[in-house]
Amino acid sequence: TSRIYMNDTIIQFLYGDPVFVAWTFDTLPSEWMDSIRTLPANYGPAASDALLHFDGSFGSDTIFSYEFQYYGGTALGDPRDTPAETNSFCLTYNMNPKYVLHFSSRFYSNLKLKYALRRTPMAYSRFMHEWSTDGVNYHPIGDTVFLDANNRFDIYLFDLDTIAELNEQPDVFIRISCLDAYSYLGNIRFDNICIHGNKCA
């Protein structure tokens, strides 16, 4: 699994593979954040059935509203023709929270995960990514990622096309674990979480 880190670039396509589902966090409704604790995807042909889970299901953790902060996002990595910088999915101190992306790759293969991420000092410094097709049994995606606190958004790309089990599946789960925070004063901000893939004939 390869990772590519890019700065100051708006990326709409990778290797010709379009985004078929994405979370751009334009709005963060309080009812979703406070009680439902899932966020629906808002972009792409597979968005209607895709959810970001922080409700304790599918191996995610229950993350409460007080563990979030509301900060602006970035146009970096926004898959739309008119990018926005409205919000980000911002986590403060928690005991190594895990959230899960749940979507269908029924008509897609050779997947890639891409997102923009900004880390402040004292925030989570290590991230683990895993995949599953049943939401129970997870498998690692590459090595653990270590981040510097550079106070800017960067693009992180994870090439999943060697994981044939993720191709054309009714259910795909990607779990992201945030590890090793030093203080509640830090935060990490995810934005423009995108899944790319080849459209199957």
WOJOMO-V375608 format. One record per residue. RES is the residue in three letters. PSI is psi in whole degrees, -180 to 180 (NA if undefined). Layout:
RES|PSI, RES|PSI
//
This chain:
THR|127, SER|153, ARG|135, ILE|132, TYR|126, MET|144, ASN|150, ASP|39, THR|133, ILE|119, ILE|121, GLN|-31, PHE|146, LEU|119, TYR|29, GLY|3, ASP|121, PRO|162, VAL|125, PHE|-8, VAL|141, ALA|153, TRP|115, THR|-4, PHE|40, ASP|-39, THR|147, LEU|80, PRO|139, SER|-35, GLU|-31, TRP|-39, MET|-35, ASP|-36, SER|-46, ILE|-40, ARG|37, THR|155, LEU|123, PRO|147, ALA|154, ASN|9, TYR|143, GLY|157, PRO|-20, ALA|13, ALA|-27, SER|-27, ASP|11, ALA|137, LEU|147, LEU|120, HIS|128, PHE|39, ASP|8, GLY|-4, SER|158, PHE|32, GLY|7, SER|168, ASP|157, THR|113, ILE|124, PHE|160, SER|-31, TYR|-10, GLU|1, PHE|155, GLN|158, TYR|109, TYR|159, GLY|159, GLY|-149, THR|154, ALA|-11, LEU|121, GLY|2, ASP|125, PRO|-4, ARG|159, ASP|-31, THR|92, PRO|157, ALA|159, GLU|38, THR|-58, ASN|169, SER|162, PHE|95, CYS|120, LEU|134, THR|-158, TYR|130, ASN|161, MET|81, ASN|66, PRO|148, LYS|134, TYR|160, VAL|131, LEU|127, HIS|121, PHE|170, SER|135, SER|30, ARG|-36, PHE|21, TYR|153, SER|174, ASN|62, LEU|155, LYS|141, LEU|133, LYS|140, TYR|161, ALA|141, LEU|138, ARG|131, ARG|133, THR|163, PRO|146, MET|-4, ALA|-179, TYR|133, SER|-5, ARG|138, PHE|136, MET|136, HIS|137, GLU|157, TRP|157, SER|157, THR|3, ASP|-3, GLY|10, VAL|-54, ASN|112, TYR|149, HIS|143, PRO|147, ILE|100, GLY|-158, ASP|164, THR|139, VAL|130, PHE|137, LEU|144, ASP|155, ALA|89, ASN|1, ASN|35, ARG|157, PHE|134, ASP|159, ILE|135, TYR|128, LEU|132, PHE|117, ASP|113, LEU|10, ASP|-9, THR|-6, ILE|87, ALA|-24, GLU|-17, LEU|-8, ASN|133, GLU|52, GLN|142, PRO|-26, ASP|125, VAL|137, PHE|127, ILE|118, ARG|131, ILE|120, SER|132, CYS|123, LEU|154, ASP|55, ALA|150, TYR|-24, SER|153, TYR|-9, LEU|-18, GLY|168, ASN|159, ILE|146, ARG|113, PHE|144, ASP|156, ASN|56, ILE|119, CYS|144, ILE|121, HIS|157, GLY|161, ASN|128, LYS|126, CYS|147, ALA|NA
//
